[in-house]
Amino acid sequence: MTALPDITLPIDLIPSDGRFGSGPSKVLTSSLSGLADTGTTLMGTSHRRPAVRAVVASIQDGLREMYSLPDDYEVVLGNGGATAFWDAAAFGLIERRSQHVAIGEFSSKFAKVIAGAPHLEAPDVIEADYGQSAALRADASVDAYALIHNETSTGVRLPVERPNGANGLVLVDATSAAGAVAVSNPDYDVYYFSPQKAFGADGGLWLAVCSPAAVERIESLAASDRWIPPFLSLKIALDNSRKNQTNNTPAIGTLYLVAAQIQMMMAHGGLDWAIARSERSSATLYSWAESSEIATPFVADPAARSATTVTIDLHDSIDADTVEAVLRANGIVDTFGYRKLGRNQLRISCFPNVEPEDVEKLTQAIEFVAQNL
Ligand SMILES: *Cc1c(COP(=O)(O)O)cnc(C)c1O
């Protein structure tokens, strides 16, 4: 291990907030102080009583408004994050056979869960090289299609759309897209996510916007003779969500942070405002990388480039791990690429909480570090 180069960034290249991680992502300090200000009224009180249930209701109503959800769509939530939701979907949303796009670490993980489920048929997995996109295709033997809105590991964004002529449910992992990328309600049945990415909250929770068809599937599989572990039962989650509760004890601090983030976004203009922030920050990074001598966007197709998790390859002569470490020593954290991609790469989150001006400074900071290595 070579010693870390001693490089101090000029003060005007230091962002106002140095958190650029793709998850957990930047949490607003105003939300953290808001949580502290709840004092004795929220944390440490029952999640089955009005104080906490009002926070859950505010999340559900807030998402309803943010996404202009039709009345018959439901916002369901439970513990365990998107990873737990994959297991829950294996029991409560897929009837016999699913189809998956697998274009990176997260979308592949869901496909692997299903491939291992003894009560389901082998899934149809449509793969693409990392950095590329892939599309679903209608198949009469498939009753659930698994799509990812933004593959966080590679920085590829996919359009959310039903394959032409398909009958099954469309299940969208929106963990790093929800709250920052546009989606239209008729195009999915379940739009699920963890809140520690674009929603700038803390982890441990999953949220799922469900269409009437998804609710119907949840109900019918729960009524079938399939064994469903109660913790992973979407029917139990649905019943609790209708009462603004979770099946078991949630992290109340996380709930508070999600509610605060949604309120903040709505106060600024809702999803359109959030989308514009992410678009602006990511455009700054891509146009810098396209013109820089030391950087290139990893995702070749501009239409597939993520607006929320931007992956940038560095020139071979500039070691990305060293750049990351020097930035970290200067208070700029979590710009590392996804380990398993194994590339000389930085990954920078452009979630709505990140200041577009800070992203601008970050590009200059990276250039400065590269020049001084
Ligand atoms: C982070 C992430 C997950 C996993 O979320 P957890 O809360 O850690 O379970 C799943 N899918 C995508 C797209 C993600 O970005």
The ligand as an SDF file (V2000), in Angstrom:
LIG
                    3D

 15 15  0  0  0  0  0  0  0  0999 V2000
  -29.7340   -0.0660   -2.7100 C   0  0  0  0  0  0  0  0  0  0  0  0
  -30.5490   -0.8490   -3.6450 C   0  0  0  0  0  0  0  0  0  0  0  0
  -31.1900   -2.0370   -3.2500 C   0  0  0  0  0  0  0  0  0  0  0  0
  -31.0190   -2.6150   -1.8790 C   0  0  0  0  0  0  0  0  0  0  0  0
  -31.6180   -1.8200   -0.9040 O   0  0  0  0  0  0  0  0  0  0  0  0
  -31.5550   -2.2680    0.6190 P   0  0  0  0  0  0  0  0  0  0  0  0
  -32.3130   -1.2110    1.3400 O   0  0  0  0  0  0  0  0  0  0  0  0
  -30.1080   -2.3160    1.0070 O   0  0  0  0  0  0  0  0  0  0  0  0
  -32.1940   -3.6040    0.7160 O   0  0  0  0  0  0  0  0  0  0  0  0
  -31.9840   -2.6840   -4.1790 C   0  0  0  0  0  0  0  0  0  0  0  0
  -32.1370   -2.2150   -5.4150 N   0  0  0  0  0  0  0  0  0  0  0  0
  -31.5410   -1.0840   -5.8250 C   0  0  0  0  0  0  0  0  0  0  0  0
  -31.7750   -0.5970   -7.2100 C   0  0  0  0  0  0  0  0  0  0  0  0
  -30.7320   -0.3650   -4.9590 C   0  0  0  0  0  0  0  0  0  0  0  0
  -30.1350    0.7640   -5.3700 O   0  0  0  0  0  0  0  0  0  0  0  0
  1  2  1  0
  2  3  1  0
  2 14  2  0
  3  4  1  0
  3 10  2  0
  4  5  1  0
  5  6  1  0
  6  7  2  0
  6  8  1  0
  6  9  1  0
 10 11  1  0
 11 12  2  0
 12 13  1  0
 12 14  1  0
 14 15  1  0
M  END
$$$$
